[in-house]
Amino acid sequence: MSDAPSLTGRPGALWAGRPPGLPAGVPPPSIPLRFLASSAFGLVACGVALVVVRATITRDPTADAVVGAAHFAMLSTLTMALLGALHQFTPVITQRALRSLRLSRATFLTWFAAAWLLPLGFVTRKEVLVEAGGAFAATAVTLLVVNLSSALAVRSSSPAVTGLRLSVVGFVLTACYGVVYVIDRRTAWFDLRGHVVLAHACVGLFAWLGLAYVSVAQKLWPMFMLSHVPGRQRSSWVSVISLFLGTIVLSVGLLAGATAVSALGALGVATGLTAHLYALVRSIHHRRRRADLHLVYIVASACWLVVGVTLASVGAFLARDANAHAPALIAASVAAVAGWLLVAIIGHTFKIVPFIAWSALRGRGVSATPTGTSLMFADLFNRHLSVLDFALVNAAVASLIIGIVSSRPLLVAVAGVSLVAAGLLSAAALSWRPVRLLSTTHSS
């Protein structure tokens, strides 16, 4: 069977039993779901790693073990989830299918290997694992670029499409940083100090993860909040362009140790994030769906973004005088920005996964609940667990930030345990009902 990209009936993006009305470019449910499921278990691994490094992180946020825990968060959790979102929504946003489903599956396998080998290599100080993880990461990024190139080549003046293109560029730059760092760990051909690592982290957090979320969210907010914002959406363009360009300038400034360049880049990043928040406020104002848990997740995530920018600003100001508290504040700001993405992703996941599961169940002939009512998205997740998940993940972010700033290992451990529970609850809340419906239908 051909894997050619298609929205017009060729078989590249089809699956048996596709429900009527679903765009032909949307890939089979197994493609995004494997990324999203793996992300939940990456969150569990991140929590375990935080418990292990609870004392180290308060003394040296750049220690190998801490870097390993951070990579479980960035690679195994956040990137894995966003890769699932890109595979699901890039065809929807661009109206063009992925180049190949085989490339999608290969991307998952290679990224899964990278996302676990790299953190484990850092934690155990086994360079062979780090090097193998770096090789798998480079392969996965290459496969993703090739796979998305067909869809992203579409002629479009949409800020969402432009943002997706730039986020893929940011992903490539992040991988290039990572490959160079992996080589340096053995050859030590340049000085891998804190500001160099921070340059890498900024590109990964903002030019890749942040920009990918900002771009996809521009399509998800109208869908999930039923909001139609009038006008030309200038804030969306400002958020995409400023966030990308500002991050690049900031990264260059950090690498070169040029304070003025770093400040200019930080201003660009702040402008992009402010425009993103403004766009969110407008979407909320024009929504036609009443407030629900999804909205609470999104608002909470925006609050963590504000906390992260504030901590980064204070940390950068204190760093000018070599203040001893600056590293902890900057580390806490990274945790807060990661919290922004984590809370937002989990909130959106409670909308996205039921949507995907609904199409998968309909494709297998399941169209009604055991009580005989029509199958709805709300029937496919546990609301009580999702509320508990919200409490756990936000408590984890708060505990981690306070623990880093106040040098309290116990609070870092509490954050780790909360993340483990949140990851397990997310998986249970989103899988239990679809699995039960499918098994009930087969048994009858």
N, C-alpha and C positions, 0 to 999 in steps of 0.2 A: 504493500500500500504506500502511495506517495505521501511525503511529508511536506509538500509544497504549501506555502501560506495561502490562505483563502478566506474570503468572507462570502463567496458567491456559489458555494456548493461543492468545490473540490474537497477531497477527503482529508486534507492536512489537519484541520482543527476539529473534526467531527468525532463523536463517540456514539456507540450503539444506544438507541433509546433516548436521544437528546430531546428534552421537552420542547414542545412547540413554542415559538416566540423568543427563545433564547438566542442571542446573536451567534452566528456561525463561527466567529473568531474566538469565542470563549473556549479555553481548553477544557478537557475532561476534568472532573472534580479531583481526581487523584493527583493531578499536577500541583495545584496550590495547597491542597490539604496536607501533603507530605511535608512541605516546607513549614506550614503553620503548626502541625503536630510536633515536628522536631523542635520548633521554637519554644514550645511549652516545656519540653524536657531540657532545653538549653537553659531556661530560667531556673529550673531545679538545680542544675549543675552550677550555675552562677551563685545561687544561695549557699550551696555546700562549700564552694570555694571561699565565699566571704567569711563563713564560720572558721575555716582553716586559717585565713590570713587576718583574723580580727585584730591581733596585736601588731602585726607587721604594718598594716595599712595606716595605723595611727603614728608610727615612727618614720616610715619611709614609703610614701605613696608610689614611688617609682621602682620598688623592689620587684624582682622577677615574679615572685609569687602573686603580688598584687596585680602586676601586668597580666598574669594568667587569668586571674579572676575577672579583670576588666575585659579580656578577650572573650570569656564565656558570655559576658553581657553583650558586647558589641557584635561578635561573630555568630555565636550559637543561638542568641536570642533575637536581638534587634535586626541584624542583617538577614537572618533566616526568615523572619516574619515578613520583612519588606520584599525579599525575593519572591515569596509566595504572592504578595499583593501585586507585584509587578507582572508576574506571569498571569494573574487573573485579570487585572484591570488595564494593562497596556493595550490589549486588543480592543477593550471597550472604549477607551479614550481615543485611540487612533483609528478605530474601525478597520484595522488590518490585523490579520492573524500573526501569531508567532511563526518564525521560519520553520521550526521543526519540533515536534513533541519529543523526539529522541534526544535532541539537544537539551530540552527542559529536564528530562530525566537524568541525563549526564551531568548537567549543572548541579542538580540536587546532590547526586552522589559525591561529586568532587568537592562541593562546598561543605557537605556534611563532614567529610574527612578532614578538610582544612579547619573547620570550626571546632573540632574536638582535638585534633593533633596539636595545633598551635598552642591553645591554652594549657593542655597537659604537658607540653614540652617546656613551657615557661615555668609552670609550677614545680615540675620534677627536675628542671635544669638539664634535660636531655636534649642536646642540640640536634640529634638525628630526628627527633620528633618535630622540632621547630622547623627544620629544613624540609622535611616531608610535607608538613602542613603548608609551608610557604609555596611549595611546588603545586600542591593541590589547589591552593587559593588562586594562584596565577592561572591555572587551567580553567577553573570555574569562572573567573572573570572574563576570560577570552571566550568561553562558550556562551556566556550571557550576552556579551556584546554582539556576537554573530547572530544569536537567536532573536534578539530584539531589533537588530538593524533593519529588518524588513518593515516592521511596524512603525518604527520611529523615523523612517525615511519618508513618511507620508507628508504631503504638503499641508502645512497647518500653521496658523498664526496664533494658536491657542497657548496661553501661558502654561497650562498643564503639560502639553506636549513638549514645549521648550524646556520646562523644568525637568521632565523625565530624561530628555537628552542630556542636559547638563548634569543631572545626578549620576547618569552612567559614566560621564567623563570624570566626575568626582570619585566614583567607585574605582575607575582605572587608576587615578592618581593615588588613591589610598593604597591600592595594591602595589603600585610602584614604590611608594614609601616603604611598605612592609617588606617587599623583596629585598630592597637595599639594606634594611635593618637586619634581616635574617642573615644576609651575607656578612654584615659588619660584626655580628656576634661571634663569628669565627675568625675573621681577618683583622678586625679592629682598625680599619683604615681611616675612620674619622671619629671625632669625639661625640659619642652618643649621650649628650647631657640632657637635662630635663627640658630645656626649651626646644630642643630638636624633637623629642618625643611628643611634646605638646603641639608642635607644628603638624605632626602626623595625626594626632588626635583631633585637631580642629578640622582638618580636611575630612576625616572619617565621620565626625559628628555632624558637621554642617553641610559640606559640599556633597556628601553621599547620603547619609541617613536622614538628616534634617530636610534636605532638598527633596529627596524621594517622598518623604511623608507629606511635605508641603504641597507637592505637585499632585499626588494621588488624592489628598484631602480636598482639593478644589473640586473634585468630582464626587467625592463621597458625602460631603456636607449637604449639597442640594438633594442627593438621593435619600439620605437617612433623616434629614430634618425637613424635607419638603420645602426648601427655601429657594426663592428666586430673587436674587439681588439685582435690582435695575442698574443700568449704566454700563460702562465699558470695563469695569473690573480692573482699574488701574492698580489697585493695591496688590492684586495677584501678580501682575507683571513686576511691580517693585519688589515684592517678596522674593520672587524667583531670581531676578537679575542681581539684586543687591546681595542676596545671601551667597550666591555663587562667587561673584567677583570679590566681595568683601572677604570671603573665606580664603580665596587664593592670595590676596594681598596680605592678609593676616598671617598666613602660613609662611610666605616669603619673608615677612618682617621678623617672625620668630626664628626662622632659620638663620637669617643674617644678623640677628641681634640688633636690628634697627628699630628703635622705639617709636620714631615718628611713623614709619611704614606700618608697624603693628597697630598703632593707634588708628591710622586711617582705615586699615582693614577691619578692625573691631567696630569702627563706626558704620562701615558698610554692612557687617553682619547684624548689628543692632537695628539698622534701618530695615533690613529684610525681615527680621523677626518681628519688629513692630508692625510692619505692613501685614504680615501673616496674622498677627493677633487682631489687627483692625478688620481684616477680611472675615475672621471668625466672628467677631462681634456683629458685623453686618449680617452674616448668615444667620446667627441666632436671632437677631432683631426681625428678620424677614421670614422666619420659619413659620410653617403652617401646621406643624405637628407639635403637640403639647410636650412639655418637658418630660424626659424619661431618663433612665439610667445611662444611656449612651451620652446624652447631653452632660450629665454630671461628670462622667469620665473625661470628656473633652475639656470642660471648664477646669477640672482639677489638673489636667495635664498642662493647660496654659499657665496655671499658677506656678507649677514647678519650673516652667520656662522662665518666668519672671524672677523666681528665686535664683535660678542658675545664672542669669545675666547679672543680677545684683551681686552675687558672691564673686563672680569673675571680675566685675568692676572694682570691688573692694580689694580683692586679691592682687590685681594688677597695680592698683595705687600703692599698696603696701610693699609690693615687690620692688618698687623704685628705690626704696630705702633699705632693701635686703631685710625686711622685717621677718622674724622667725615664723609668724603666723601665716605668711603669704602662701607657702606651698599647700598647707592644709585647706585654705579657703579656695584655692584654685582646684584642688582635687575634689572638694565638695561641690564646686560649680559643675565639674564634669559629671558627677553623680546626679546632680539636679537636672541637667540637660538630658542625661540618659533617662531620668525619671519622666521628663516631659514626653519623650518618645515611647517609653514603656507603657505608661498609663494610657496614652492616646491609642497605641496599637492594640492593647487589650480591650479598650472600649470599642474600637472599631471591629475587633475580632468577634465580639458578641453580636454584631450585625452581619459580618461577612460570612462567617462559617455557617450559620443557619441558612443563609442564602445559597451557598454552595451545596450544603447537605440537602436542602429542599430539591434542587435540580437533580442531584444524584438519586434521591429516593423516587422522585417522579420518573426518572429514567428507568428505574427498576420496577415500576408499576405501583409504587406506594403513593396514593393520592388522598388517603383519609387516615384519621387517628383511630385508635382502637374503639373509641366511642362513636365513630361513624361521621364525625364532623370533617369538613375539608381541612387538609393539611396546610397549616400556616407556618410562617417563619418562627413565630413565638412559641410554637409547639416543640421546637427543636433545641431548646436550651433551658437550663434550670435557673430561674430568676433568683431564688434564694442564694444559690451558690455564687451567682454573679455579683450580688450585693456584698457577700462575704469576701469575694475576690477583690472587689474595689477597696474594701477596708484594709485588707492585707497588703496589697501592693502599695497603697499610699502610706501605710504605716512603715513599710520597708524602706521606702525612699526617704521619709522623714528621719527614721532611726539611723540610716546610713549617713545622711548629711550631718546630723547632730553628733553622731559618733566620731566622724572624721574631724569636725571642727573642734570638738571638746576633748579629743583624744581618749575616748571611752570605748575600749574593745568590746565591752558587754553590749553596747548599743549596736555595734557593727554585727555582732553575732545575732542579735534580735532581728536585724534587717535580713540576714542570711536565712534564718529559720522562716521568716515571713515570706521570703521569695520562694523557698521550697514549697511551702503550703500553697502559695498563689499559683505556682506553675502546675501543681497537681490538681488544684481545684479548677483551673481553666480547662485542663484536659478533660476532667470528669464532667464539668458543667456542659461542655459543648459536644461530647461524644455519647454520653449515656443514653439520651432519648433517641437520637438517630439510630444507634445500634439496637436499642430495644424495639423500635418500630420495624426495623428491617428483619430482626429475628422473629418477631411476632407474625409478620406477613409470611415469611418462609414457612413457619411452623403450621400456619393455617392452610 
